[in-house]
């Protein structure tokens, strides 16, 4: 990784409703940064098929 790199995570699931999309993403950011203590920038993209 370079100084300007980030990690892209794509999550695809039918379990996500439109409303849940806005509550799940912050939870995943918390899991990534706070609980797992990963210090890389991350973009989390949720898709509903």
N, C-alpha and C positions, 0 to 999 in steps of 0.2 A: 504494500500500500504506500502511496505517496502522501505527502502532506495535504493535498487537496482531495484525496479519495474519500469515498463513503461506501457504506454497505447498503444494497437494495434488497429488501425482503418482499417477496410477493406471496400473499396468502389468498388462495382461491377456495371458497367453501359456500355451499348452499345454506349453511347454518346462519350466515350473516343476513340480518334484515337491514333495511335502509337505516332504521333508527340505531341499531346496534353498531353500525359502521362508525359512528361518531363517538361511541363509548369504548369500543374495543381498541382503537388505535392508541389512545393515551395509555391504556393498560399495557399494551405491548411495548411502548416507549419506556414505561416505568420498569417493566421486566428487563428490558435490554440494558438500560443505564443504571438503575438503582439496585435491583436485585442481583443481576448477573455481574454488575460492575464492569461493563464493557464500555470503554471510552471512545469508541469509533462513532462518527456521525452515522446515522441510519435513516433511510427512507423506507417506510412501511406502507405498502400498497395493498389494499383489500379489494378483492373482486368477487362479485356474486355472479355465477354462471347463469 
